[in-house]
Amino acid sequence: MLHDIGVVPTREPFQKLTNQGLILGPDGNKMSKSKGNVINPDDIVKEFGADVLRTYILSMADFKDPAPWDTRAMVGMQRFLERAEALFSDAPRLAKDEMKSMKLLHKTIKKVGEDLQAFKFNTAISALIILVNEGLPTDTEFQTEWRTAFVLMLHPFAPHLGEELWSQLGHTSSIYRAPWPEFDSFMTVDDEVTIAIQVNGKLRGTKEFLN
């Protein structure tokens, strides 16, 4: 109809359709009341919160692939968000190597941005988990940059926590109005590269080289 009245130039409303995979029951079968394997999302929200549920679902598998429900993995996602929130406390976990922490931040900004565009939500969340496990840089100025970029990346997956942490950073407007963080291409380049050494097509070892 929009094409017929001259509002849009194409007959189809979308250039590409991506279908999401089914969330299966814990037994690996399609959820069904008759099979007794249905998970009630309201119960999960009451126990874990909406952010944990949302982040867990997005991390289960590739967007287009089916995946079975696993409550144990839900607990792991809850712990991830708790560790993320703890990095905004007065006594956060600090990284052992400040430069490594900052370089990982910029690599993560690049990866999460690309993964979101490609509907690779599960690998984007994995990258955020790795970043949180690395810890904050020790310099307070770097900490502000790190926290700001991190919460902007976390927000699409855990919007309630993201909004709360954004407020803790001193912002009075909603995080929805904030632009996506930018990465420094120089900071995404590894200081060292690993080169595989092969003889007659067989791997004989590896060698580290400064980049």
Summary of the structure (lengths in Angstrom):
residues: 211
radius of gyration: 21.2
end to end distance: 56.5
largest distance: 66.6
contacts: 538
relative contact order: 0.10
helix: 47%
strand: 11%
